[in-house]
Amino acid sequence: MTDAAEPMAAEPVAAGRIRAAGGTRLGLLAPAGLAVALVALPLLALLLRADWGHVLDHLADPAVLPAIRLSLLTTTTTVVLAVVLGTPLAWLLARAQGRAAAWFRALLTVPLVLPPVVGGVALLMAWGRRGVVGGPLYEAFGVRVPFTPVAVVLAELFVAMPFYVIAVEGAMRSVDPRFEHVAATLGASPWRSFSRVALPLAVPGMAAGAALAWARALGEFGATITFAGNFAGRTQTAPLAVYVALERDPQAAVSLSLAMLVVSIVVLALLRGRWVR
Amino acid sequence: MTRLRARAASRLRGGVVATLLLATAVTGGCTTESRLTAGGAPQRTSTVTVLAAASLTDPLTSLARQYERAHDGVTVALSFGSSTTLAQQVAEGAPADVVAFAGTPALDQLPKDATDQGGRATIARNTMEIATPPDNPGGVRSLADLARPDLDVVLCASTVPCGKAADMVLSRAGITPHVVSREVDVKATLAKVRLGEADAAVVYHSDVVSAGDTVKGVVIPTAQNTTLDYPLVWLNTKPDTTGFAELVRGTEGRAALTRAGFLAP
């Protein structure tokens, strides 16, 4: 199936054009090197300042394992929901034309630029015990959303879903509509041409989108602490545990940060081999 | 063609996001250092950086504005957070002229030589109190009510002074409340009650006072309660550092702190 995309691959760019004049290259190297340093230095510092002899002791702290478990559980749930709900949305947006689609796209971009704490306040206004949706929910069924793992997932979905949808929409747009037309002329229903033609072609984009969404969900802090609160084992995700540990024992926070770094790198490495280039 | 356009569009979108991020970073990082008087001549400008416990937000903000009004060209830059975080920030080298903590344990986290250049004084005391939403939906009347499993109770994190004090009060009374969240500082804890998301929180008496009628206070009897001293530390002897410290320690400072619900030291 993926072979079908081959004829559409971009022409290889002439190698000579990339090799710009030496001076230009030097002018680019300095800012590029600085960019690398700005990203790499803090990560390196984390490794240098870690108390390697006690990392395992720190990770054995009763608050750490539940935090990592909760983070993995909620981020996985978030990604699954983002894929299930976000893929159809991305498809509709990719094939939609006109005003409404543009507005929906703009709406989805808002959580990308919104400070996460503001997102947390917005989530409270919607799902809180006195919220627009949460209020009636609490009145009718006694269901309280904040301070539960469900709230953590809602917060993560709010910030991560847009990443997924926008990445997948881009991938789906690049699927040539002629493939669907051909499928249709061969008698495939719209659903069948979506599920058998368009969807498989978009899988690499979906994997990249899922990885982005997962990473964003894993790092979620502001919306979670504002909306879901901070309680060990229930709503205290790994980033929240790092923040709280920093006040009690900074070295423990460094150890926990290392664990998160390792988990992130492992997941990205696994994805890279398979789908993400 | 559609493919190319889609790519360009997604690139553009990325660019817009990056630009927005950069713009926030740049504007957020700027502070006005030089001010001009009406005549156009530059005058003495100076900034006093004050790091203070979240519970001091209201009185110190009004005292800072008062100091700025009385001293043209002087800016009092305030930052509020949990005392634990602030002490750590100072220890890590965060610029600060004056710090004020809830409780004395945070003093131990300051560098040993922190007060060598300046000095310290106790500016206020505080006790703990139960805060509920104004309509008190949980019907909280005493500390013992917090043990009810149907109540959602919010406390400060056990690492920050208000959380430690709340834990002490509760454990001395032999009460295990149904805690749904442990917030990073006292204002965040109170916010959950003000929003009606929690039925009760154990916070400082001063926070109940400054929250006005957005929360209802339920007094904890002295026998079960605890008292925290609020130390003020000035880290140098620059004129505006000691000037602001004196304002906080003086009669006007005392009045502002009392109005905000603090007890005299």
Interface residues (C-beta under 8 A of the other chain):
Chain A: M8 T109 L112 V113 L124 G128 R129 R130 R144 P146 F147 I166 G170 R173 S174 D176 P177 I225 A228 G229 N230 F231 A232 R234 T235 Y243 V244 L246 E247 R248 P250
Chain B: T2 R3 A6 R7 S10 R13 V17 L20 L21 S82 T84 T85 Q88 D152 V154 A157 T159 V160 V179 V180 S181 R182 E183 V184 A188 K192 L195 G196 E197 A198
